[in-house]
Amino acid sequence: MVGLIAAPGGGYQLVGADGGVYAFGDGNFLGSMSGRLARPAVGGTAA
């Protein structure tokens, strides 16, 4: 895991180096780039 993003409602999202996004609690899953990145992800941020 290369990033952790807190959700306002108490959940969170984890970001994997392969581009995968994993949502827990109130963290919304809006898709991921798992297996589609040319280089490993190095972090994540809320948008």
PyMOL commands that set and color helices and strands:
alter all, ss='L'
color gray80, all
select strands_A, chain A and resi 3-6+12-15+21-24
alter strands_A, ss='S'
color yellow, strands_A
deselect
rebuild
show_as cartoon
